[in-house]
């Protein structure tokens, strides 16, 4: 059996301090990573357009808005107008659910739409 002599001889207070520093460093790295991901999302034009579509058509999820924008070539006004049509909305929702099924291998639940 091999013992870590550094751990055995280290003062418990310094071990706690080292542990706290490691936790703080990992927390800082995690926040940096999350901030970078959010910055990338904000840079994407389609995400901003999808948010504006969702604000105008509150019954639409972000995935549905992005799908409608893709079909309408990025035209927000046309996407909003189309999403007000019930038949179009049904078709978009079906497309979103089928796309999720292809990606994950299982159907999407209504709460994830």
ABEGO torsion letter per residue (X at the ends): XBBBAAAAABBAAAAAAAAAAAAAAAAAAAAAAAAAAAAAAAABAAAAAAAAAAAABAABBAAAAAAAAAAAGGBAAAAAAAAABAAAAAAAAAAAAAAAAAAAGBBBBAAAX
